[in-house]
Amino acid sequence: MRRAEDSTIAALAKRKEALKKKAEELVTRCGVDVAVVYEGSAPGDADFSWPSEEEAAATLRRFEARR
């Protein structure tokens, strides 16, 4: 069972890194505000924000203000 958990954790880490890379590409190529926020739900799965928690919150506030 431990092997399956390790595989899942590794896959999730790769997905988080891929999301971060795509967000960086959007910022660089399109000049748009982007925030990635992930709330971990499994034990040992940490929350994740890009570019930082503060900057992600600021981006969300700007988005909500446009509505």
C-alpha positions as CSV (number, residue, x, y, z in Angstrom):
1,M,0.0,0.0,0.0
2,R,2.9,2.4,0.7
3,R,4.1,2.1,-2.9
4,A,0.7,3.3,-4.2
5,E,0.8,6.3,-1.8
6,D,4.3,7.2,-2.9
7,S,3.2,7.0,-6.5
8,T,0.2,9.2,-5.9
9,I,2.3,11.8,-4.0
10,A,4.9,11.9,-6.8
11,A,2.2,12.3,-9.4
12,L,0.6,15.1,-7.5
13,A,3.9,16.9,-7.1
14,K,4.4,16.7,-10.9
15,R,1.0,18.1,-11.5
16,K,1.6,21.0,-9.1
17,E,4.8,21.8,-10.9
18,A,3.1,21.6,-14.3
19,L,0.4,24.0,-13.1
20,K,3.0,26.4,-11.8
21,K,4.9,26.3,-15.2
22,K,1.7,26.9,-17.1
23,A,0.8,29.9,-14.9
24,E,4.2,31.4,-15.4
25,E,3.8,31.0,-19.2
26,L,0.5,32.8,-19.1
27,V,2.1,35.7,-17.2
28,T,5.1,35.9,-19.5
29,R,3.4,35.4,-22.8
30,C,0.0,37.1,-22.2
31,G,0.8,39.6,-19.5
32,V,-2.2,38.5,-17.4
33,D,-2.7,38.2,-13.7
34,V,-2.6,34.5,-12.7
35,A,-2.9,32.8,-9.3
36,V,-2.7,29.1,-8.5
37,V,-4.1,28.0,-5.2
38,Y,-4.3,24.4,-4.1
39,E,-5.7,23.2,-0.8
40,G,-4.3,19.9,0.3
41,S,-6.9,17.4,1.4
42,A,-4.9,14.3,2.1
43,P,-2.6,13.8,5.2
44,G,0.8,15.1,4.4
45,D,-0.5,17.1,1.4
46,A,0.5,20.7,1.9
47,D,-1.4,23.7,0.7
48,F,0.2,25.5,-2.2
49,S,-0.1,29.0,-3.6
50,W,1.7,30.6,-6.6
51,P,3.3,33.1,-6.8
52,S,2.8,33.4,-3.1
53,E,-0.2,33.3,-0.7
54,E,-0.2,37.1,-0.4
55,E,0.1,37.7,-4.2
56,A,-2.5,35.1,-5.0
57,A,-4.9,36.7,-2.5
58,A,-4.3,40.1,-4.1
59,T,-5.0,38.7,-7.6
60,L,-8.2,37.1,-6.3
61,R,-9.3,40.5,-4.8
62,R,-8.7,42.2,-8.1
63,F,-10.7,39.6,-10.0
64,E,-13.6,39.8,-7.6
65,A,-13.6,43.6,-7.8
66,R,-14.2,43.4,-11.6
67,R,-17.4,41.4,-11.1
